[in-house]
Amino acid sequence: MSGTLRPDLELIAQLIPQDSRVLDLGCGDGELLRLLMRKGCTGTGVEIEPAPLVEALRAGVNVIDLDLNTELGEFADDSYDVVVLSRTLQNVHKPREVLEQISRIAVHCVVSMPNFAHWTSRARLLTGWMPMSKDLPYPWYDTPNLHYTSLKDLEPLFKSLNLRIDRCIPLNARGGAHVAGNVAANLFASSAVYLLHATR
């Protein structure tokens, strides 16, 4: 499976300890949870889109149909060890409220996010066109993205919610970690993976 797995999901799987209870929000077809099950993890996926939800169920993933915007209250406090929000935060209606919920559900959170301030996006805007790239493949009129942020903008939001950044791993367009330093990352990273710790 690792040959076809999205590179950032392989990285996320490495960050999650063996035997963890994992809640994967916006899990798609459940590929991350399938990989984590090989590490002895147990988990639940949440997916609202019918086609990937059915794929996850067929693959034996424990997945439920819930709306991240309104139904995360269904999960009890500290009911999981790790919550994963992979390339999903930009799609929810109220990112701050979703982050508040995940910090209640688990002490440890993994959030990955495309960087809308990548230098190629800035260059495309200068030519008068909305950004499109491998990480942002949608035309402006057909995008699931509701919120656009740079890495520089994202980190103060985590801080305001008492989500300590234990690690930030900036990624290139192929999903490899390669950029060092926050200033360089905000310009050159295509996306980033954050390992967060809820300080309560």
C-alpha positions in Angstrom: 0.0 0.0 0.0 2.9 2.4 0.8 3.6 2.8 -2.9 0.3 4.5 -3.5 -0.2 6.1 -0.2 -0.2 9.9 -0.1 3.3 10.9 1.2 2.0 13.1 3.9 -0.2 10.3 5.2 2.9 8.1 5.5 4.5 10.8 7.6 1.4 11.2 9.7 1.4 7.4 10.3 5.0 7.6 11.5 4.1 10.4 14.0 1.4 8.3 15.7 2.6 5.8 18.4 1.8 2.1 18.1 -1.5 0.9 19.8 -3.0 4.4 19.7 -6.7 5.1 19.6 -7.1 7.3 16.5 -9.9 9.5 15.2 -9.4 10.4 11.6 -11.6 13.3 10.6 -12.2 13.6 6.9 -10.7 10.2 6.4 -11.6 9.7 2.8 -11.3 6.0 1.8 -9.6 5.2 5.1 -6.1 4.7 3.7 -4.4 6.2 6.8 -6.4 4.1 9.2 -5.6 0.9 7.2 -1.9 1.7 7.6 -2.3 2.5 11.3 -4.1 -0.8 11.9 -0.8 -2.5 10.8 0.8 -0.7 13.8 -1.7 -2.1 16.2 -3.7 1.1 16.3 -7.5 1.1 16.6 -9.6 3.9 15.2 -12.6 5.5 13.7 -12.9 7.4 10.5 -15.3 10.2 9.9 -16.4 10.9 6.3 -19.4 12.7 4.9 -18.8 12.1 1.2 -20.7 8.9 0.1 -18.2 7.4 -2.4 -15.1 7.4 -0.2 -17.2 6.4 2.9 -18.4 3.3 1.0 -14.8 2.5 -0.1 -13.6 2.7 3.5 -16.4 0.4 4.7 -15.5 -2.1 2.0 -11.9 -2.0 3.1 -12.9 -2.9 6.6 -12.4 0.5 8.2 -14.6 1.6 11.1 -16.1 4.7 9.6 -19.1 6.8 10.4 -21.0 9.5 8.5 -20.9 12.8 10.6 -20.7 16.5 9.8 -17.5 17.9 11.2 -19.1 21.3 11.3 -21.9 20.4 13.7 -21.6 16.9 15.1 -18.2 16.5 16.8 -20.0 16.8 20.1 -20.9 13.2 19.6 -17.4 12.3 20.8 -16.7 12.2 24.5 -13.8 14.1 26.1 -10.5 12.2 25.9 -12.1 9.3 24.0 -9.1 9.0 21.7 -5.3 9.3 22.0 -4.8 11.2 18.7 -7.1 13.1 16.4 -6.0 13.5 12.8 -7.3 16.3 10.6 -5.5 15.8 7.3 -6.0 18.5 4.6 -9.5 19.0 5.9 -9.3 22.1 8.1 -9.6 24.5 5.1 -12.9 22.7 4.1 -14.8 23.2 7.4 -17.1 26.2 8.0 -15.6 27.2 11.4 -12.0 26.0 11.7 -11.6 27.5 15.2 -14.6 25.5 16.6 -13.4 22.3 15.0 -9.9 22.7 16.5 -11.5 23.4 19.9 -13.5 20.2 19.6 -10.5 18.0 18.6 -8.4 19.4 21.5 -11.2 18.2 23.8 -11.5 14.7 22.2 -7.7 14.0 22.4 -4.6 15.6 24.0 -2.6 14.9 20.8 -3.7 16.1 17.4 -2.1 15.9 13.9 -3.1 18.6 11.5 -1.9 18.9 7.9 -2.7 21.9 5.8 -1.9 23.2 2.3 0.1 26.5 2.3 -1.8 29.0 0.2 1.1 31.4 0.5 3.5 29.1 -1.4 5.7 31.1 -3.8 4.0 29.6 -6.9 0.6 30.7 -5.6 2.0 34.2 -5.0 3.4 34.3 -8.6 0.2 33.1 -10.1 -1.7 35.9 -8.3 0.7 38.4 -9.7 -0.3 37.3 -13.2 -3.9 37.9 -12.3 -5.0 34.2 -11.9 -6.2 32.4 -8.8 -3.6 29.9 -7.5 -3.7 26.3 -8.8 -1.0 23.6 -8.0 -0.6 20.0 -7.2 -1.7 20.7 -3.6 -4.5 23.1 -4.8 -5.7 21.5 -8.0 -9.2 23.0 -8.1 -10.4 26.0 -10.2 -11.8 28.8 -8.0 -15.4 28.0 -9.0 -15.2 24.3 -8.1 -13.0 24.1 -4.9 -13.9 22.5 -1.6 -11.6 25.0 0.1 -13.6 27.6 2.2 -10.7 29.1 4.0 -7.3 30.1 2.7 -4.3 30.5 5.0 -0.5 30.7 5.1 1.5 28.8 7.6 2.4 32.1 9.2 -1.4 32.8 9.8 -2.2 29.3 11.0 0.3 29.1 13.9 -1.2 32.0 15.9 -4.6 30.2 15.7 -3.1 27.1 17.3 -1.5 29.2 20.0 -4.8 31.0 20.8 -6.4 27.7 21.4 -3.7 26.4 23.7 -2.5 23.9 21.1 1.2 23.7 21.5 3.2 22.9 18.4 5.5 20.0 19.2 6.6 19.6 15.6 6.0 21.4 12.4 7.2 19.5 9.3 7.0 21.6 6.1 6.6 19.6 2.9 7.4 20.1 -0.7 4.9 19.4 -3.5 5.9 15.7 -3.6 5.2 15.3 0.1 8.9 15.2 1.2 10.1 17.2 4.2 12.8 19.7 3.1 12.2 23.2 4.2 13.8 24.6 7.4 12.8 27.7 9.3 9.4 29.4 9.5 10.1 32.2 7.1 11.4 29.8 4.4 8.6 27.4 5.1 5.9 30.0 4.6 7.4 30.8 1.2 8.6 27.4 -0.1 6.6 24.7 1.7 3.6 23.4 -0.4 2.0 22.1 2.8 2.9 21.3 6.4 2.1 18.7 9.0 1.7 19.8 12.6 2.0 17.6 15.7 0.0 19.5 18.4 -0.5 19.0 22.1 -3.5 20.4 23.9 -2.4 22.2 27.0 -5.5 22.3 29.3 
